Amino acid sequence: MNGSGGGLLDPYNGTGHGPGAGPGLDLGRDPDEVLFQFVTEGVVLNCVGLLGLFGNLISMIILSRPQMRSSINYLLIGLARCDTVLIVTSILLFGLPAIHAYTGMLFTYQFKVYPHIAPVVFPLSVIAQTVSVYLTVTVTLERFVAVCHPLQARSYCTYGRARIYVLVTIIFSTLYNVTRFFEVYCCEATWDPHLNTTLYAVQMTWLRRDPLYINVYITGMYLVFIYMLPFSMLAVLNAAIYRQIRRANAERQRLSRLQKKEIGLATMLLCVVVVFFICNILALVANVMEAFYDKIIDQLIKLSNLLVTINSSVNFVIYVIYGEKFKRLFLKLFCPQGKLLCGSPAGGGRDSPECDSVVSNGDGRSYSVRSTMIMQRANTVRNGSRGGGGGAGCNGPSRAPSLGPCVYYPHHPGGSSHHNNNHHHHHHHHHHHQHSPTATATTVLDD
């Protein structure tokens, strides 16, 4: 959300549909600028957003399946919901106005619908963006604990705690952005005698015009809490995860199939983080230029909006590429030939309860031995981020308890692993496997 001390999703940033004018009312704009807006926001943003809505819906359906139940997947479902809200608000605030600015279509939306919904849609977009940012950090932190501190993962990476994390994040984001609801309002702009109708526009309140509010809250705190703090945390946490991957890869030939999955999942997390940084770095640059150099580059803002929307739309693609189990469930649910690839129900396919390896968390529930990683977007307009790593996911109360998940990250090169069939932890003099009686997290990536 950039412009006028706002942010990437700020519709009041001099893009031709700001306060006092309403979308598309500025008829003196440069035609090249209008064309650029139409291509980036009217065409690409809308198309990417619609595909992202479809992908996020499928992701939520698959991640909500009983065999995918886990703490990490619950966080990912919350992230997908925030991304969905972010995409919808982007289309309403940017995509549709861009179409009118270039083609003259959607007149009723521009001058009657948009002015009435903008005072509510924009605050919702900022709240969703904040939730998305910190859910991405939460997912990355969950993976950091599961990978680097598996003992603590038994206590912190549980399904119940994941629900608390999501609830706390939503409450914090809402309280932090509550003043956004008092920044603008809808007013009558003019009455057109030819059309015999009243046109409306969006106006800023005294709060949105206050220099102290703009400098401290909109500009300063926005940079710190939406960019600097989350970016720093993601960088530090993922650097630690990357070091564990390097240490594990040093003895890759000695790793078991499950251990190799853990490494692959952690690697995917880094990939998701890279996508998040790429899609949000431009928005950070635009906000810094505005805050410290008082420069607002309209094209940069529009590209930032587009990249943030892309970031909220690509998670489904990442899940399909890196998540074998996610891919199998997708084929089984949505493709006619999917069952041939996933195994027939009668034969106990790989996603059926009969063939899932499970672990008990000690409270009567059972979990698949899996791990996940994801991070996504977070940003000024969404932004978000996600990460995933390793853990175990719940398959339902009907399964018999068995061993806890085995998380392996060698402490000494050339060490040997040691398995134990009890819930007690045994430490080998070289290194050890961590058997956790408490489920940590399932992943969309493992099989």
C-alpha positions in Angstrom: 0.0 0.0 0.0 1.8 3.0 -1.2 1.1 6.6 -1.8 0.1 9.6 0.3 1.5 7.9 3.4 -0.8 5.0 2.8 0.1 1.6 1.5 0.0 -0.7 -1.4 -3.7 -1.1 -1.1 -4.3 2.6 -0.4 -6.9 3.7 -3.0 -6.2 7.3 -2.1 -2.7 7.6 -3.4 -3.0 9.8 -6.4 -3.8 7.1 -8.9 -6.6 9.0 -10.4 -9.4 7.9 -8.1 -8.4 9.5 -4.8 -10.4 11.5 -2.3 -12.5 14.3 -3.7 -12.5 12.9 -7.2 -13.6 9.3 -7.0 -12.4 6.6 -9.3 -12.1 7.7 -12.9 -13.1 11.3 -12.3 -9.7 12.7 -13.1 -10.1 13.2 -16.8 -6.8 15.1 -17.2 -4.5 12.1 -16.7 -1.7 11.1 -19.1 -3.1 8.5 -21.6 0.0 6.4 -21.2 -0.5 6.4 -17.5 -4.1 5.3 -17.9 -3.0 2.5 -20.4 -0.3 1.3 -18.0 -2.9 1.2 -15.2 -5.3 -0.7 -17.4 -2.7 -3.3 -18.4 -1.2 -3.9 -14.9 -4.4 -3.6 -12.8 -7.3 -3.9 -15.2 -6.0 -6.9 -17.1 -3.1 -8.7 -15.3 -4.2 -8.1 -11.7 -7.8 -9.1 -12.4 -6.8 -12.3 -14.2 -4.2 -13.3 -11.6 -6.6 -12.5 -8.9 -9.4 -14.6 -10.3 -7.0 -17.6 -10.8 -5.7 -17.0 -7.2 -9.3 -17.1 -5.8 -9.8 -20.4 -7.5 -6.5 -21.8 -6.3 -7.0 -20.6 -2.7 -10.5 -22.2 -2.7 -9.0 -25.5 -3.8 -6.2 -25.2 -1.2 -8.7 -24.6 1.6 -10.8 -27.6 0.5 -7.7 -30.0 0.4 -6.1 -28.7 3.5 -9.4 -29.2 5.4 -9.5 -32.9 4.6 -9.2 -35.2 7.7 -5.9 -36.7 6.5 -4.4 -33.2 6.3 -5.4 -32.1 9.8 -2.4 -30.6 11.5 -1.2 -27.4 13.2 0.7 -26.2 10.1 -2.1 -26.9 7.7 -4.5 -25.0 10.0 -2.2 -22.0 9.7 -2.1 -22.4 6.0 -5.9 -22.5 5.8 -6.0 -19.2 7.7 -3.4 -17.8 5.3 -5.4 -18.9 2.3 -8.5 -17.1 3.8 -6.5 -13.9 4.3 -5.1 -14.1 0.8 -8.6 -14.6 -0.6 -9.8 -11.4 1.2 -6.8 -9.6 0.0 -7.4 -10.6 -3.6 -11.0 -9.6 -3.5 -10.2 -6.2 -2.1 -7.5 -5.7 -4.7 -9.9 -6.3 -7.5 -12.5 -4.0 -5.9 -10.1 -1.2 -5.2 -7.8 -1.4 -8.2 -8.9 -3.9 -10.9 -12.4 -2.6 -11.6 -11.5 1.1 -11.4 -8.7 0.5 -13.9 -11.1 -0.9 -16.4 -13.3 2.1 -16.2 -10.4 4.6 -16.4 -9.4 3.1 -19.8 -12.7 1.9 -21.3 -15.4 4.0 -19.7 -17.2 0.8 -18.7 -18.5 0.1 -15.2 -19.8 3.6 -14.8 -22.3 2.6 -12.1 -19.6 0.8 -10.1 -17.2 3.8 -10.3 -19.5 6.5 -9.2 -22.1 4.7 -7.0 -20.7 1.4 -5.7 -17.0 2.2 -5.2 -17.5 5.3 -3.1 -19.8 3.5 -0.7 -17.7 0.4 -0.3 -14.2 1.9 -0.3 -14.4 3.2 3.3 -15.0 -0.4 4.5 -13.1 -2.4 1.9 -9.9 -0.6 2.3 -9.7 -1.1 6.1 -10.5 -4.8 5.6 -7.7 -5.1 3.1 -5.2 -3.6 5.5 -6.4 -5.9 8.3 -6.1 -9.0 5.9 -2.7 -7.8 4.9 -1.5 -7.6 8.5 -3.0 -11.0 9.3 -1.3 -12.5 6.3 2.1 -11.0 7.2 2.1 -12.3 10.7 0.6 -15.7 9.8 3.5 -16.1 7.4 5.8 -15.3 10.3 3.9 -17.7 12.5 4.2 -20.5 9.9 7.9 -19.9 9.6 8.4 -19.8 13.3 6.4 -23.1 13.6 8.7 -24.7 11.1 11.8 -23.3 12.8 10.7 -24.9 16.1 9.9 -28.2 14.4 13.2 -28.3 12.6 15.7 -26.7 15.0 14.0 -27.5 18.4 12.0 -30.7 18.0 11.6 -31.2 21.7 9.8 -27.9 22.1 7.7 -28.7 19.0 5.8 -31.3 21.0 4.4 -28.4 23.2 4.1 -25.5 20.8 3.3 -27.1 17.4 -0.1 -28.5 18.2 -3.5 -28.1 16.5 -5.1 -26.4 19.5 -2.2 -23.9 19.7 -2.5 -23.2 16.0 -6.1 -22.1 16.4 -5.0 -19.8 19.3 -2.2 -18.3 17.1 -4.7 -17.5 14.3 -7.2 -16.0 16.7 -4.6 -13.8 18.4 -3.2 -12.7 15.0 -6.7 -11.6 13.8 -7.4 -9.8 17.0 -4.1 -8.0 17.0 -4.4 -7.0 13.3 -7.9 -5.7 13.8 -7.0 -3.6 16.8 -3.9 -2.3 15.1 -5.8 -1.1 12.0 -9.1 0.0 13.7 -8.4 3.6 12.9 -8.5 2.8 9.2 -12.2 2.8 9.4 -12.2 6.5 10.3 -9.9 7.7 7.5 -12.4 8.3 4.7 -16.1 8.6 4.0 -18.5 8.7 1.1 -20.1 12.0 0.0 -22.1 13.4 -2.9 -19.8 14.7 -5.6 -22.2 16.1 -8.1 -25.6 15.7 -9.7 -25.7 15.0 -13.4 -28.8 16.5 -15.0 -28.2 14.5 -18.2 -28.2 11.2 -16.4 -30.7 12.4 -13.8 -28.6 10.8 -11.1 -26.3 11.7 -8.2 -22.6 10.8 -8.4 -20.5 10.0 -5.3 -16.9 10.3 -4.3 -14.5 9.3 -1.5 -13.3 12.1 0.9 -10.6 12.0 3.6 -11.6 12.8 7.2 -9.6 15.2 9.4 -7.8 12.2 10.8 -6.4 11.1 7.4 -5.2 14.7 6.8 -3.5 15.1 10.2 0.3 15.3 9.6 1.2 13.6 12.9 -1.1 10.7 12.1 0.3 10.3 8.7 4.0 10.6 9.7 3.8 8.4 12.9 1.0 5.8 12.2 0.6 5.5 8.5 4.2 5.9 7.4 6.5 5.1 10.4 4.6 2.3 12.1 3.6 0.8 8.8 7.2 0.5 7.7 8.2 -1.0 11.1 5.3 -3.5 11.7 4.4 -4.5 8.1 7.9 -4.5 6.6 11.0 -4.2 8.8 10.0 -6.4 11.7 8.4 -9.3 9.7 11.1 -9.2 7.1 13.8 -9.3 9.8 12.2 -12.2 11.6 11.7 -14.2 8.3 15.3 -13.6 7.4 16.7 -14.8 10.7 14.4 -17.8 11.1 15.0 -19.0 7.5 18.7 -18.6 7.8 18.6 -20.9 10.8 16.5 -23.4 8.9 18.9 -23.2 5.9 21.8 -24.0 8.2 20.0 -27.2 9.4 19.4 -28.2 5.8 23.1 -27.8 5.0 24.1 -29.9 8.0 21.6 -32.6 7.0 22.7 -32.6 3.4 26.2 -33.3 4.5 25.1 -36.9 5.3 22.3 -37.2 2.8 23.3 -40.7 1.8 22.7 -41.9 5.3 19.3 -40.3 5.6 16.1 -42.4 5.6 13.2 -41.7 3.3 11.4 -39.8 6.0 14.5 -37.8 6.8 15.0 -36.8 3.1 11.4 -35.6 3.1 12.1 -33.3 6.0 15.0 -31.8 4.1 12.9 -31.4 1.0 10.1 -29.7 2.9 12.5 -27.3 4.6 13.9 -26.5 1.1 10.5 -25.7 -0.1 10.0 -23.3 2.7 13.0 -21.4 1.6 11.5 -21.3 -1.9 8.3 -19.9 -0.6 10.2 -17.2 1.4 12.1 -16.2 -1.7 8.8 -15.7 -3.6 7.5 -13.7 -0.7 10.5 -11.4 -0.7 10.5 -10.9 -4.4 6.8 -10.0 -4.5 7.0 -7.6 -1.6 10.4 -5.9 -2.0 9.1 -3.5 -4.6 6.3 -2.3 -2.2 9.0 -1.8 0.5 11.1 0.3 -1.9 8.0 2.4 -2.8 7.1 3.0 0.8 10.7 3.9 1.7 10.9 6.4 -1.2 7.7 8.0 -0.1 8.6 8.1 3.6 12.2 9.4 3.4 12.4 11.0 0.0 8.8 12.2 -0.5 8.7 10.6 -4.0 5.6 8.9 -5.3 6.1 6.9 -8.5 2.7 5.9 -9.8 4.0 3.1 -12.0 6.0 1.6 -9.1 2.9 1.6 -6.9 0.8 -0.2 -9.6 3.6 -2.8 -10.1 3.7 -3.3 -6.3 0.0 -3.8 -6.2 0.3 -6.4 -8.9 3.2 -8.3 -7.3 1.4 -8.4 -3.9 -1.7 -9.8 -5.6 0.5 -12.4 -7.3 2.0 -13.3 -4.0 -1.5 -14.0 -2.6 -2.3 -16.2 -5.6 0.6 -18.5 -6.1 0.5 -20.7 -3.0 -1.7 -23.3 -4.7 0.9 -23.6 -7.4 3.7 -24.1 -4.8 1.6 -26.7 -3.0 1.0 -28.7 -6.2 4.7 -28.6 -7.2 6.2 -29.5 -3.9 3.4 -31.3 -2.1 3.1 -34.9 -3.2 0.2 -35.6 -0.8 -1.5 -32.4 -1.7 -1.2 -33.2 -5.4 -2.6 -36.7 -4.9 -5.6 -35.4 -3.0 -6.1 -32.7 -5.7 -6.2 -35.3 -8.4 -8.5 -37.6 -6.4 -11.0 -34.8 -5.7 -11.0 -32.9 -8.9 -9.6 -35.1 -11.7 -11.6 -38.1 -13.1 -8.4 -40.1 -13.4 -7.0 -39.0 -10.1 -8.0 -42.2 -8.3 -5.8 -44.2 -10.7 -2.8 -42.2 -9.5 -3.7 -42.1 -5.9 -4.8 -45.7 -5.5 -8.3 -47.1 -5.4 -10.3 -46.9 -2.2 -10.7 -50.7 -2.1 -7.0 -51.2 -2.5 -6.0 -48.8 0.3 -4.5 -45.9 -1.7 -1.7 -43.9 -0.4 -4.0 -41.3 1.0 -6.4 -43.8 2.7 -6.2 -44.3 6.4 -5.0 -47.8 6.0 -1.7 -46.8 4.4 -0.9 -43.7 6.4 1.8 -43.9 9.0 0.4 -42.4 12.2 1.6 -41.2 15.6 -0.3 -40.5 18.7 -0.1 -37.3 20.5 -1.0 -38.9 23.8 -4.6 -37.6 23.9 -6.3 -40.3 21.9 -5.8 -38.6 18.5 -3.6 -40.0 15.7 -1.4 -38.2 13.3 0.2 -38.9 10.0 4.0 -38.7 10.0 4.5 -35.7 7.8 5.9 -32.3 7.7 5.1 -29.1 5.9 6.4 -25.8 5.0 5.0 -22.8 3.6 5.2 -19.2 4.0 3.8 -16.5 1.9 2.9 -13.3 1.5 2.8 -10.6 3.7 3.1 -7.2 2.8 1.8 -4.0 2.2 -1.0 -5.2 0.4 -1.0 -8.6 1.4 1.3 -9.8 2.1 2.4 -12.4 2.9 4.4 -15.3 3.5 4.3 -18.8 4.6 6.6 -21.5 5.5 6.5 -25.1 6.4 8.7 -27.8 7.6 8.1 -31.1 9.3 5.9 -32.6 11.8 2.8 -34.8 12.1 -0.8 -34.3 11.2 -4.0 -35.7 12.6 -5.8 -38.5 10.7 -8.7 -38.9 13.1 -9.4 -40.6 16.5 -10.0 -44.0 15.0 -6.3 -44.8 14.6 -4.2 -46.7 17.0 -1.4 -44.8 18.7 2.1 -45.5 17.4 5.6 -43.9 17.4 6.1 -40.2 17.3 7.6 -38.3 14.3 11.2 -38.8 13.7 13.0 -35.5 13.0 16.6 -35.9 12.0 19.2 -33.2 11.8 22.7 -34.6 12.5 25.0 -32.9 15.0 28.2 -34.6 13.8 29.2 -35.6 10.3 29.4 -39.3 9.9 27.1 -40.0 12.8 24.7 -42.8 12.9 21.0 -42.7 13.7 19.3 -44.7 16.4 15.6 -45.6 16.4 13.6 -46.5 19.5 10.1 -48.1 19.4 9.1 -46.5 22.7 7.8 -43.0 23.5 11.0 -42.4 25.6 13.9 -40.4 24.0 17.3 -42.2 23.7 20.4 -40.2 22.8 23.1 -41.9 20.8 26.7 -40.8 21.3 26.8 -39.6 17.7 23.3 -38.2 17.1 19.7 -39.2 17.6 16.2 -39.3 16.2 13.6 -37.4 18.1 10.5 -39.4 18.9 7.7 -37.0 19.8 4.6 -38.4 21.5 2.8 -35.2 20.6 1.8 -34.4 17.1 3.4 -31.3 15.8 2.3 -30.6 12.2 1.4 -32.2 9.0 2.4 -31.0 5.7 0.9 -30.5 2.3 4.1 -31.6 0.8 4.9 -35.1 2.0 3.3 -38.3 1.1 
